């Protein structure tokens, strides 16, 4: 069975960027399945891309090659390919986007800087390494090229990591921050169900959600349909993050006046 490539980026679909990377992969490794995990990562949001990829690992084929491209410093970061402890192959700029994924997969056992000219498109555009370096590398790996052939070996300890925010948890209170706002205005927090339990909020029927711009009392719910008309809810979403929602067609982000990275405080809503 041909290995698949799971492609993640912040490219969107307005331009040719996603399509031309597909075309490059198809040219180098015809017939290779390409799964578009997401191309709607907020522009330049390395953290968002990193967490989404790591959260979706359980749903990928064991031999899937991950291609992750969110590049605030395109042309300056080295481009890398790596093998994880469980044998997974990953390709991305070396900016930390793969850090949560390789941690979840047993660390990095082998890493290279993608420098071999025969496995890149020439000339390499300084502003489009996804097309000329990263997509070709993933395609060659899918076609059976060994990771060692792609370039110079590098010490895995030199790979860039990503500092991920942890909530501050104490009894009855969690100080956290907004990770993401989806297209429906749901507010994803950097809080897991285990944090709710640690704070003693896991059994609270209502939770006080406060931001700098205001606050609400939200009911603990398990699905979107459980939120009463004009009401607020707090639920654990499909990726395992605590998320603040409003009854449709309400927008929780607009109602709280929050954006990505803003602080939020959770307490008992009794």
N, C-alpha and C positions, 0 to 999 in steps of 0.2 A: 504494500500500500504506500502510495506517495505521501510524504510528509506534507502537512498543510502549513500555511503561513497565516498567523493571526495578526492583523494590521490595526494599529491604534495611532491616531494622530489628532492634531488640533486644526487640520486643514479645512474642514467644511467641504462643501461640494460646489461652490460658486465657480472656482477655477478648475484647471485641469490637473491639479497636483495629485489627488487620489487616483484618478484615472490613468495618468501617465505612469505612476508607480506600478499599477496593475499591468500596464502594457509592458513595462520593463521586465517584470517577473514572468509574464507569459512568454516573452521573447527568449529569456534565458532558460526557463524551466517550464516548457509547455505542459499544460494539464495540471499544474500544481494548484490545489484548491487554496483560495485566499478568502479568509473570513474577516470581514470588516467589523471589528469589535465596536469601534466608535471613531468617528471623525468629527465629533462635536465637543471635544474637550475645549474648555474656554481657552482662547488664545494665550499661548505661552505658559499655561498652567501645568508645570511639570508635576507638582504634587498631585493635582487632580488626575492626571494621566497615570501616575505611578500607583495611586490607590485603586483606580478602576481596574487596571490590569491585574493587580494582586488579588482583588476581590473576586475576579472572574476565573481564576486559575482552575477551580474545581470543575469547570464546564468545558475546558479545552482538552483536545486529544493529547495523550501522553507524549506523542512525537511532534506536536505542533511547535513550530518555530515562531517565537514572538518578535514582531517588528514594531517598535514603539518610537514614534517621532514627534516630540514636542521640543523645539529648539530655540530658546531665547537667544542663544549665542551661536547660531548656525555659522559654520566655517571656522569657528574658534575651538569648540569642543572636539576632542578626538572622537572618532567613530569606532565603536567596539563591538565585538562579538564574544560571547562567553558561553561556557557550558556549566550548568549548575550541578549540585550534588546528586540530583536524581536523573541527570542526563539531558535535561532540557536545554535547548539552544535559544539564546536571546541575542537580539541585534538592536542597537540604539546609539544615540549620542551619549557620551560619558558625562551626563549631568545629574545622575542620581535617579533617573526615571525608572531604572530597573531594580533599585535597591530593595524595596519591599518584596518584590517578586523573588529575587535570588535568596533573600532571607527565608522566605517561605519554602523554598525548594532545596534547602540544604547547603547554601553558600555557593561560592564560585570555585570550581576546580581547575578551570582553564580559561584564559582570556587573551584576546589579541586586539591590537590596534589595526583596523582595516586599512592597509596601506598597499597591498599588492595590486599593481596596475592592471594586471590581466583580469582581475575580478571587479574592476570598477569601470564605469563609462568614462571615456576621455573625450574632450577635456572635462574635468570636474568643475561644475559651476560652484563658485563660492557661496551662492545663496540657495542651492538646492541639492544638498547632500542626500536627501531622502531619495531622490531619483537616481543620482549618479554613484552613490556609495552604499547606502544602507539597504535599499530595495535589491540592488544586484547581489549584495552579500547574502541576504536572506534567500534569494532565489538560487544562488550557487550552493548554499548549504542544503536546500531542499533537493537539488539535483545530485547530491552525494559528495560534493567537495568537502574535504575535512576542514575543520575550523583552523587548524594550524597553517593551512595554505593561504588564508586570507590576509595574513600580515604578521607583524612582529609580536612575539609573545610579551605580555605585560604581567606584572605582579598583581594578582587580584586585590592585594591590600592597597594598591594605589587607585583603585576605582573610586569615583566620587559617590558619596552616600547622600542621603536626604534626611534632613532633620524634620521629623513629623511631630506635630503638636500633640501633647497628651493633656487630657482634661485634669483640672485640679479637683480632687474628690475628697470630701469630708462628710461626716455624718449629717444627712439632711440637706446637703448642698453640693452642686457641681458647677464649677466655672469652666466653660468650654468655649469653642469657637465654631463659626460656620465653615463647614468644609465646601459645600456646594449648594447651588440653587438650581433646581431643574426647571424645565420649560413650563411646568405648571405652578412654579413659585413655592414648591416644597423646600423646606430649610433642613438640609442634612448637617448634623452636628458631629463633632469628633468624639462621640460618646457611643460606647457599646452597651449591650444589655448588662454585661458584667459590672460596668461602672454604676448603673442604676442600682444594682444589688449592693454594691459596696457602699453607696450613699444611703441605702435604706429606702430608696424611692421606687423599687421594683414592684411594691405592692400598693403604691399610692394610686387611688382612682383618678385623682386630678393632680396635675403638675403646674406649678407656676413657672412661666417662661418669661424672663425679663431680658431686655436688651437696653442699650443706652438710650434708645429713642422711645422706649415704651415697653409694656408687658401685657400678658394675657394669662388667663387660666385655661388650661387645655385638659381634655379628658384623655385618659390612657385608652387607646384603641388598638385593634389588631389589623384593621383594614380601612381603606378610605371611606367605604360606605358606612362605617360606624359613626362617623362624625355627624352630629345633628346639624340641621339647617342653620346657617350663620355661625356655626360653632367652630371650635379649634380642637385639634387632636395631637397627641404625641404617640408615635408608633415606631417600631423597629422595621426598617425597610428591607427589601429583598437582598441587599448587600450587607445587612447586619448593623447598619448605623441608625441611631436614634434620630428621628426626623419629625419636624413640626409641620403640620398640615392644616388646611382649612377646608370646610365643606365646599364642594364645587358650586359655583365657579370661582370661589375665593382664592386669594393669593397670599400665602403666609408670609413670604418675603416682603411684599409691599406692606402688609398689615403691621409687621414688626419693624419695618424700616431698616432691614439688615442686608448686608452684602457679604461676599466671601471674605473670611478672616475676621469678621466682627465678633466681639465677645457676647456670650449669652450665659445667663445664670439660671439653673434649674433648682427649684426647691419644692417642697410639698405644697400642693394647692388647696389643702383643706382650709 
